[in-house]
Amino acid sequence: MNAPSPARQQIAPASPLVLRTDQSDIAVVALNRAEARNSLSEAMLAALAEQFTAIAVDRKVRAVVLAANGPAFCAGHDLKELTERRSDPDRGRAFFVRIMHACSAVMQQIVRLPQPVIAAVQGTATAAGCQLVASCDLAVTSAAAKFATPGVNIGLFCSTPMVALSRNVAAKHAMEMLLTGDLISAEEAHRIGLVNRVVPPGRELEEALALARKVAAKSTHVVKIGKEAFYRQREMSLADAYAYASQVMVENMMARDAEEGIGAFVDKRAPTWEDR
């Protein structure tokens, strides 16, 4: 058999690293690098940043579900990519700086999105993958999933995952994960507050979407106000937090949807949101 002529030879296009599909007013963003356990390469981080930037200004999107394809949710940073850069003249320092800044920026994008973000975790989430789950506002996980910050086992303490982890779980739970690097079960992740719900394997996306639909039924204006205030106030002292939250409440009371929502409650009817 003759070989195909050059004109007929085609190279299949690479699959997108991140897939977005919208289900009505919910954006489902899926990590799509299953062959590498959805590790966060520089290209993967750029693709996530691009998706979140678009979603932030998309007024049709009222909630976001962050999912993943393949057996693992996310294995953290791409260690092969990091290792390859040790041959750079600076032994990879400039690249390491760039990749850590990019990863931290993506995690902060999730927190700063006006829409709530719900992780749907179908498999193991380790290191920066665990950080990704912790950065989401809510998380639904399969009972088969496991979580870890195992960097200490390979001489690379999970210092950036620590930031998100320590803002989700109590200090001693976070330190145990960070110092031992041990995998914990979905049930243990639920017990310590890393995830909201544990569901049978295969149901995590369905349950995350159901939760997203419940959130999407609220006023987007009010949810945006509340999400931003939540993350800002918890970095303040008690007195400063109350002063700030009181100001937020006053401004919220002036919103059209607060007037409508309170009126609807008094009138015993369903509110009609205008998202303003």
Steps between C-alpha positions, in 0.01 A plus 500: 500500500635838404556758770253791504611793293621806692190687388277246675700472821338697779598560859205482733459822698587478868204485734435820695661494843186648653146446374205729570140396451209713615189340644249782491649763736769272648849479349665160535878532470680165472871424523573292192854364534410153621816337364705716740252473788389856423827639635529877493753567225570857396265453205226354720521794739480743206193318366328516840582869536351567157178319587458678834569838342221438248258372763557799727340736247238258367172626645319184389705286741357486851715217640804294402578130544867402482534135397762272343519223242679173565568300816675781692364845582842668503848381597637849566789656313651320201819367662644388165464852364663644813787251484573571133563867583788410732714498186439875453801725566343611831407140592135586440462783750330744259260231382421392857421862591275532194311175559439568871374848425272364225361231728438744786328738258260228381410406858428864577294531182268232636457688826443832321252372242162664557335161450530222761726211392416142598759223462372162379776263606488156337851380588816570693600864557855551621735793562385791280202283404394499865567875498264531204220330695569713808489818288147427379210641699334159537602142422312177430711186490466137403540258789785347299705823489802562720688814595859577599769766516790255451780735403690432822553142376705621201682789666265772380274622782150592377537864599263652243233228546536576872352848445165370373499191724559696820210730412265203472587270790620541858872556552581158644315316222685708240836444666446125522429485125800721423748327731408138424401527134250220564196446281171557679164356400202696371325437832797643692514800265133558580557462874774765508312741275694475175188392306128555549349173384605141431292309245516156335758473219362633174252735668738784581437707184124452521499607866730796433268615222198467730678716758600747228139528383389577854757780524419624149139556605610788727566860397841512332549854631444392858712184464786707358479740794494214748785300348732801486411602855555148634860481382585858595361493853673182610842662457400786736493540874162440667425872539609583145300209361181619670555858384559384143210252501264764639591731213445218252157428653396863463604511135328164443179636655501775237505246216186443298511123562512548878190719479331240279609203711384649829174615340439154358563341840254737668244443223554120511588474130801395293745785428580616147869578479641769273860434609556854613 
